[in-house]
């Protein structure tokens, strides 16, 4: 859907002679997200690319139709499933946010993006190495769809680092990394894993939803395929399902072809909302980061809390890797209660006024979710002093959120 264009002309406004936006050369995140993907021929003089909805594309003649089918349909109207400028705008913008990337394909959900990335590099008889702290639907794909196709999966300790070289076998074709993990937030030594994989010709796939390319430029760190559940921070308003995979050079063509064969296409309306959300993502991330870090530090000082799992705090496994590799933190983290049971945890969560109870994250609203990571682990066995709660810190006033959590901790203590 979106790769570095080679046939567009410069328009004098941040686009080079090759058609590639020069926005990648600008270091300010807010500048990058505002300008990325906004090619003049798609915006037609207005600020935002309109919503182009299409299934059938009409041709002037049979000869025109035949010629169109013989050309590369990238950034060319061909059939609605191949996209319109609405989808191309967002895909190109996401490519531009990843220094060194070749292209991006959009999907109707983050899970669809994960499945397409895996299917683009794996075949029957292959083996996948998957981090044990991966998103549960990722495990479902590995233990369901891939297993039915004759693809085996081995789950590895998220703290394995360079030791993953010992797990790479003759049939290993890909390593799926999620850093930090979406429940227990272990930060992996991605450069060490990438080095071991490249030495054996193994593809690396990263779920980079927590950080986005603004906080962890995955392709620049050697990742081959970088996945975003755009439902989260890209959209930012909890009203769209959307995913993306951004590919390093040499991987986009197969990703694109696999996605076409799977019939994957993101709705133009959803892509438009993704583009709109993207323009404020850098500003929102700063607020998410500041509020979440303050709340995590406040929780770490509370006697009711045993451990805070926030990558920017020393208590989080892999914190040193976060300091070395990341450009900041986002709004999702977890904490372990100091004792208590399911009823006490429910008392804390159920009475919260400003935190909704629900799946997903990355929106403007705060969420609290009971999590039980041991149910989803096979290679490692995380052990905590009490039940875990995952928080998505939204854009509300931090003092109000802290007061709400303080009342919740009082209810937790009373229920012990």
C-alpha positions in Angstrom: 0.0 0.0 0.0 2.8 2.4 0.7 6.5 2.3 -0.2 9.1 4.9 -1.2 7.7 6.3 -4.4 10.1 6.3 -7.4 8.0 8.1 -10.0 6.6 11.1 -8.3 8.0 14.6 -9.0 9.1 17.0 -6.3 6.5 19.6 -5.4 8.8 22.1 -3.7 7.4 21.4 -0.3 9.4 18.8 1.5 9.6 16.2 -1.3 12.9 15.3 -3.1 13.4 14.7 -6.8 12.9 11.0 -6.2 9.5 11.7 -4.7 10.6 10.7 -1.3 9.5 13.1 1.4 12.5 14.8 3.1 10.5 14.6 6.4 12.7 11.7 7.4 15.6 14.1 7.7 13.8 16.2 10.3 14.5 15.0 13.8 11.5 16.5 15.6 8.7 13.9 16.1 5.9 16.4 15.9 7.3 17.8 12.7 7.6 14.3 11.2 4.1 13.2 12.0 2.5 16.4 10.8 4.2 16.3 7.4 4.6 12.6 6.6 2.6 11.2 3.7 1.0 14.4 2.6 1.9 14.3 -1.1 0.5 17.2 -3.1 -1.2 15.1 -5.7 -3.2 13.4 -3.0 -4.2 16.4 -0.9 -5.0 18.5 -4.0 -4.2 21.7 -2.2 -6.1 21.0 1.0 -4.7 19.9 4.3 -5.9 16.4 4.6 -6.2 13.7 1.9 -10.0 13.2 1.2 -11.7 9.9 1.8 -11.6 8.0 -1.5 -14.0 5.1 -1.3 -13.9 2.7 -4.3 -14.4 -0.8 -5.4 -14.6 -0.4 -9.2 -12.2 1.8 -11.0 -13.3 2.9 -14.5 -10.9 2.9 -17.6 -11.1 5.0 -20.7 -10.7 2.0 -23.0 -10.0 -1.7 -23.2 -6.4 -0.8 -24.1 -6.1 1.4 -21.0 -7.5 -1.4 -18.9 -5.0 -3.9 -20.3 -2.1 -1.5 -19.9 -3.0 -0.8 -16.3 -3.0 -4.5 -15.4 0.4 -4.9 -16.9 2.0 -2.1 -14.8 2.9 -2.1 -11.1 -0.3 -1.0 -9.4 1.6 0.7 -6.5 0.2 4.2 -6.1 -2.0 3.7 -9.2 -5.8 3.3 -9.2 -6.5 -0.3 -10.3 -9.2 -1.9 -8.1 -10.5 -0.8 -4.7 -8.7 -3.6 -2.9 -5.4 -2.2 -4.1 -6.1 1.0 -2.3 -6.7 4.7 -3.0 -4.8 7.8 -2.0 -6.6 7.7 1.4 -4.8 4.4 2.3 -1.6 5.4 0.5 -1.3 8.5 2.5 -1.2 6.7 5.8 1.0 3.9 4.6 3.5 6.3 3.2 3.5 8.3 6.4 4.3 5.2 8.5 7.1 4.3 6.1 8.6 7.8 6.4 8.5 7.5 10.2 10.8 4.4 10.0 14.3 5.5 8.7 15.6 3.0 6.2 12.2 1.3 5.5 11.1 0.3 2.0 7.3 0.3 2.4 4.2 -0.3 4.6 1.0 -2.3 4.1 -2.2 -1.6 6.0 -4.6 -4.1 7.6 -8.0 -4.1 9.2 -6.6 -4.9 12.6 -3.3 -5.4 14.4 -3.9 -9.2 14.6 -4.4 -9.2 10.8 -1.0 -7.4 10.5 0.7 -10.0 12.7 -0.8 -12.9 10.7 0.2 -11.4 7.4 3.8 -10.7 8.6 4.2 -14.2 9.7 2.7 -15.8 6.6 4.9 -13.7 4.3 8.0 -15.4 5.7 6.9 -18.9 6.9 6.0 -22.0 5.0 5.0 -25.6 6.0 8.0 -27.3 7.7 9.4 -24.0 9.0 9.9 -23.0 12.6 9.1 -19.8 14.4 10.8 -18.6 17.6 8.3 -16.4 19.5 8.9 -14.5 22.7 7.1 -16.0 25.6 5.7 -12.6 26.7 3.9 -12.0 23.3 0.4 -10.7 22.9 -2.1 -13.5 23.5 -3.6 -13.4 20.0 -0.1 -13.8 18.6 0.2 -17.0 20.6 -3.2 -18.0 19.2 -1.9 -17.6 15.6 1.2 -19.6 16.4 -0.7 -22.4 18.2 -3.6 -22.4 15.8 -3.2 -21.3 12.2 0.5 -21.9 12.0 0.3 -25.2 13.7 -2.4 -26.3 11.2 -0.1 -25.3 8.4 2.7 -27.5 9.6 4.7 -24.6 11.1 6.1 -25.2 14.5 6.7 -22.6 17.2 9.1 -22.5 20.1 8.6 -19.9 22.8 11.7 -18.3 24.3 12.5 -16.4 27.5 12.2 -12.6 26.8 15.5 -12.0 28.6 17.4 -14.5 26.4 19.3 -11.8 24.4 22.3 -13.1 22.4 21.5 -16.6 23.8 18.8 -17.0 21.2 21.6 -18.1 18.8 21.5 -21.4 20.7 17.8 -21.9 19.7 18.1 -21.1 16.0 18.0 -24.4 14.1 18.0 -25.5 10.5 14.2 -25.0 10.2 14.1 -21.6 12.0 13.0 -19.0 9.6 11.8 -16.1 11.8 12.0 -14.6 15.3 9.0 -12.8 16.6 9.9 -10.1 19.2 7.6 -8.0 21.3 9.5 -5.4 23.4 8.3 -4.6 25.9 5.9 -7.5 26.4 2.2 -6.4 26.5 1.5 -7.8 30.0 4.7 -8.1 32.0 6.7 -5.5 30.0 10.1 -7.2 29.8 12.4 -5.2 27.4 14.4 -7.4 25.1 17.9 -7.0 23.9 16.7 -6.4 20.4 20.2 -5.6 18.8 21.6 -8.9 20.2 18.7 -10.9 18.9 18.8 -9.2 15.5 22.6 -9.9 15.2 22.1 -13.6 16.0 19.2 -13.8 13.5 21.0 -12.1 10.7 24.1 -14.3 11.2 21.8 -17.3 10.3 19.7 -15.6 7.7 16.6 -15.6 9.9 13.9 -12.8 9.6 13.2 -10.7 12.6 9.6 -9.5 13.2 8.8 -6.9 15.9 5.5 -5.9 17.5 6.4 -2.3 18.1 3.0 -1.1 19.2 4.0 0.1 22.7 6.8 2.3 21.5 5.8 3.2 17.9 8.7 4.2 15.6 8.8 7.6 17.4 10.3 5.9 20.5 11.9 2.9 18.9 12.8 3.2 15.2 12.7 -0.6 14.5 14.0 -0.7 11.0 17.0 1.4 12.0 17.7 -1.2 14.7 17.9 -3.9 12.1 14.3 -5.3 12.3 13.0 -6.7 9.0 9.2 -6.3 9.6 7.8 -3.9 12.2 4.2 -4.3 13.2 1.9 -1.7 14.7 -1.6 -2.2 16.0 -2.6 1.2 14.7 -5.8 0.8 16.7 -3.7 2.1 19.6 -1.5 5.2 19.4 -1.7 5.9 15.7 -5.5 6.3 15.9 -5.5 7.4 19.5 -9.3 7.7 19.9 -10.5 4.1 20.6 -12.8 4.1 17.6 -11.0 2.3 14.8 -9.5 -1.2 14.2 -6.3 -0.8 12.1 -2.9 -2.4 11.7 0.3 -2.0 9.7 3.5 -3.8 8.8 6.5 -1.7 7.7 9.2 -3.6 5.9 13.0 -3.2 5.6 14.5 -3.2 2.0 14.1 -6.6 0.4 11.0 -7.7 2.4 8.2 -5.4 1.1 7.4 -7.1 -2.2 6.7 -10.5 -0.5 4.7 -8.9 2.3 2.7 -7.0 -0.3 2.1 -10.0 -2.5 1.1 -12.2 0.5 -1.3 -9.5 1.7 -2.9 -9.2 -1.7 -3.4 -13.0 -1.9 -5.0 -12.9 1.5 -7.4 -10.2 0.3 -6.2 -7.8 3.0 -7.4 -4.2 2.8 -8.0 -1.5 5.3 -11.2 0.6 4.9 -10.5 4.1 3.5 -12.6 5.6 6.3 -10.5 3.8 8.9 -7.3 4.8 7.1 -8.4 8.4 7.0 -9.1 8.3 10.8 -5.6 6.8 11.2 -4.0 9.6 9.3 -5.9 12.2 11.4 -4.8 10.5 14.6 -1.2 10.3 13.4 -0.9 14.1 13.2 -1.2 14.4 17.0 0.5 11.2 18.0 3.8 12.8 19.1 2.0 15.3 21.3 -0.2 12.6 22.8 2.7 10.3 23.4 4.5 13.0 25.4 1.4 13.4 27.7 1.0 9.7 28.0 4.7 9.3 28.9 4.7 12.1 31.5 1.5 11.0 33.2 2.3 7.3 33.2 5.8 7.8 34.6 4.5 10.0 37.4 1.8 7.5 38.3 4.2 4.6 38.1 6.6 6.4 40.5 3.8 7.2 42.8 2.7 3.5 42.8 6.2 2.3 43.5 6.2 4.2 46.8 2.9 2.7 48.0 3.0 -0.1 50.6 0.1 -1.9 48.7 2.3 -2.4 45.6 4.9 -5.1 45.4 6.4 -4.3 42.0 5.8 -1.8 39.2 6.5 -3.1 35.7 7.3 0.1 33.8 10.2 0.0 31.4 11.5 3.4 32.5 11.8 2.2 36.1 14.7 0.0 37.4 12.2 -2.5 38.7 11.2 -3.6 35.2 13.2 -6.5 33.6 15.3 -5.1 30.8 15.3 -1.6 32.1 18.9 -1.1 31.0 18.0 -2.1 27.4 15.2 0.5 27.5 17.7 3.2 28.6 20.1 2.2 25.8 17.7 1.7 22.9 14.5 3.7 23.4 13.8 7.4 23.0 11.1 7.5 25.6 8.2 5.6 27.1 4.5 5.4 26.5 1.4 5.1 28.7 1.0 1.4 29.3 2.4 -0.4 32.3 1.5 -2.9 35.0 1.9 -3.4 38.7 1.8 -6.3 41.1 -0.2 -5.9 44.3 1.4 -6.8 47.6 -0.7 -9.8 48.4 -4.4 -10.1 48.1 -6.6 -12.2 45.9 -9.0 -11.9 43.0 -11.7 -10.3 45.1 -9.4 -7.7 46.5 -8.1 -6.8 43.0 -11.7 -6.6 41.8 -12.5 -4.2 44.6 -9.7 -1.9 43.5 -10.7 -1.9 39.8 -14.5 -2.0 40.0 -14.8 1.2 42.0 -12.5 3.3 39.8 -14.3 6.4 38.4 -11.8 7.6 35.8 -10.5 4.2 34.6 -12.6 2.2 32.3 -12.5 -1.6 32.3 -11.8 -2.9 28.9 -9.3 -4.3 26.4 -7.0 -2.3 24.1 -5.2 0.9 25.0 -3.6 3.9 23.4 -6.7 6.0 23.4 -7.4 9.3 25.2 -9.1 7.5 28.1 -7.5 5.7 31.0 -8.1 1.9 31.4 -7.5 -0.6 34.2 -7.4 -4.3 33.4 -6.9 -7.4 35.6 -4.1 -9.5 34.0 -2.9 -13.1 34.7 0.2 -13.6 32.6 1.0 -17.0 34.0 -1.9 -18.4 32.0 -0.2 -17.3 28.7 3.4 -18.5 29.4 5.1 -21.8 28.6 8.8 -21.1 28.4 9.0 -19.0 31.6 7.0 -18.7 34.8 6.7 -15.2 36.1 6.1 -15.0 39.8 4.7 -12.0 41.7 3.7 -11.3 45.2 0.1 -10.7 44.3 -2.4 -10.2 41.5 -1.5 -7.9 38.6 -3.2 -4.8 37.2 -2.4 -3.2 33.8 -3.0 0.5 33.4 -3.4 2.5 30.3 -2.8 6.1 31.3 -4.9 8.5 29.1 -5.0 12.2 28.8 -6.9 13.1 32.0 -5.3 15.3 34.7 -2.7 13.2 36.5 -3.7 14.4 40.0 -7.2 13.2 39.3 -6.0 9.7 38.2 -3.8 9.4 41.3 -6.7 10.3 43.6 -8.8 7.7 41.9 -6.1 5.0 42.3 -5.5 6.0 45.9 -9.2 5.4 46.7 -8.9 2.1 44.8 -5.9 1.0 46.9 -7.9 1.8 50.1 -10.7 -0.5 48.8 -8.0 -3.1 48.1 -6.6 -2.9 51.6 -10.1 -3.1 53.1 -10.8 -6.3 51.1 -7.7 -8.1 52.2 
